[in-house]
């Protein structure tokens, strides 16, 4: 870059010097030509420009006059050109003069004594010398300039790329077993710094996903171990006499089998939601009808537990989504509330600012504040829900959270006015009708409430 700039500057200076020489030659030629037309040419023309300019007037091959710095006998070479033309050219050397090269201007004129030719030559030797000196000095200077510049550039590039090399070295040792490692982040907020932070953010996401997968596998193994062990123990009791008790409890075997089946089914459903197969259907869904269907289906179970399910605050609200998955959301929320309620579960549904809000309250023990996020994680069961007869496997609310997120909504755990837990789902509403419809669950009388 520096060398190119220097060459361009030298070339510009040379062109300026040549243009100046041409201007001097043209001016001098016009001046002499005017005097020749008037017939006032002296035998010898005065010298200008410290002798760098020579002038000669020729008529019919004879020198009429010339400048005093040009010998009278010296005949300057004339171009072969038509009468009346003007030629500007560069001549490397003029015999008998030296000091070339020259910029020459030749003008054909008419004088009182007949046609004549004016020739003016301006030496550009000084300009050539200046250019040569500039090239020589510039070359020497460039050598001495490039050495420190190269060193400085090498140091600067090394310092700039050092963070990249550090990132590369750290990234080379990070594997699936060491996702907690992070690449070093430069303190400056430049492209390399942003790259390092982006890589670390990606590693954090991968680490979180891997950790979640590890926890999931560990929890799944733990949850599956108990029913399998129970099945084994009870089956061993069915061995022939002499190898153990012959008593067999079909009810326990069926309960453990159903529990194992529920775990497998829920894990499969979670997997389908995550890989996208659970989010394929998108149709209008009357969420109030879904609530009525689920509550009716849970009638006997609620009655057996002595729990009333109140749906008087359910109004018609329509959303867009997968009917089966949305029914699963309502079913899991109602099952969770019925399982933990003392006497009553309240289900409400309304529309707020274009969002459908489904709320399920119970009067059970509630959810401590510190666990209101954990309950939506897989295999999370609070201490009061760990009983095998009354508690679930810790996947119901995790499925709710995944389905709701797949539909662009959210779910939160709060305190219920009834004293227990409130689980509230918010989904984008497609169409809203306020007020209870004739067949809506909210129109059921107390005798129809599920217990």
Buried (B, 14 or more C-beta within 10 A) or exposed (E): EEEEEBEEEBEEBBEEBBEBBBEBBBBBBBBBBEBBBEEEBEEEBEBBEEEBBBBBBBBEEEBBBBBEBBEEEBBBEBEEEEEEEBBBEEBEEBEEBEBBBBBBBBBBBEBEEEEBBBBBBBBBEEBBEBBEEBBEEBEEEBEEBEEEEEEEEEEEEEEEEEBEEBBEEBBEEBEEEEBEBBBEBBEEEEEBBEBBBEBBEEBEEEBEEBEEEEEBEEBBEEBBEBBEEBBEEBEEEBEEEEEEEEEEEEEEBEBBEEBBEBBEEBBEBBEBBEEEEBBEEEEEBBBBBBBBBBBBEBBEBBBEBEBBBBBBBBBBBBBBBBBEBBBBBBBBBBBBBBBBBBEBBBBBBBBEEEBBBBBBBBBBBBBEEEBBEBBBBBBBBBEEBEEEEEBBBBBBBBBBBBBBBBBEBEBEBBBBEBBBBBBBBBBEBBEBBEEBBEEBBBBBEEEEBBB
